[in-house]
């Protein structure tokens, strides 16, 4: 189940990043999160901490309800 959650969160972040016309490198600089870690998040390998989710949501203009675990 954790894999499914990680993939859902990662996909939402990737879609939002692309919608904002940002590369992983650009988002990395804006969020101070390494590009490699962003890639791992988008691929569903890691679930970011709450702090990092808040930063990503603010920069990408994501409603955190989209990332709700259900």
C-alpha positions in Angstrom: 0.0 0.0 0.0 2.9 2.4 0.8 4.1 1.9 -2.8 0.7 3.0 -4.2 0.6 6.0 -2.0 4.2 7.0 -2.9 3.3 6.6 -6.6 0.1 8.7 -6.3 1.9 11.5 -4.5 4.8 11.4 -7.0 2.5 11.5 -10.0 0.6 14.5 -8.6 3.9 16.4 -8.0 5.1 15.5 -11.5 1.9 16.6 -13.2 1.9 19.9 -11.2 5.6 20.5 -12.1 4.9 20.0 -15.8 1.8 22.1 -15.6 4.0 24.9 -14.2 6.5 24.3 -17.1 9.3 23.5 -14.7 12.1 21.1 -15.1 13.2 19.0 -12.2 16.3 21.1 -12.0 14.3 24.3 -11.9 12.0 23.0 -9.2 15.0 21.7 -7.3 16.5 25.2 -7.1 13.1 26.8 -6.1 12.5 24.3 -3.3 16.1 23.5 -2.2 15.4 19.8 -2.7 18.0 17.9 -4.7 17.1 17.0 -8.3 17.8 13.3 -7.6 15.5 13.3 -4.6 12.7 15.0 -6.7 13.1 12.4 -9.3 12.8 9.7 -6.6 9.7 11.3 -5.3 8.1 11.6 -8.8 8.9 7.9 -9.5 7.3 6.9 -6.2 10.4 5.6 -4.5 10.1 8.0 -1.6 7.3 9.8 0.2 8.6 13.3 1.1 8.4 14.6 4.6 5.5 16.9 5.6 7.9 19.9 5.5 9.0 19.1 1.9 5.4 18.4 0.8 4.4 21.9 2.1 7.2 23.5 0.2 6.4 21.6 -3.0 2.7 22.4 -2.6 3.4 26.1 -2.1 5.7 26.4 -5.1 3.6 24.2 -7.4 0.3 25.7 -6.2 -1.0 22.2 -5.3 -4.0 21.8 -3.0 -2.7 19.4 -0.3 -6.1 17.6 -0.5 -4.9 16.2 -3.9 -2.2 14.4 -1.9 -4.6 13.0 0.6 -3.9 9.4 1.4 -7.0 7.3 0.8 
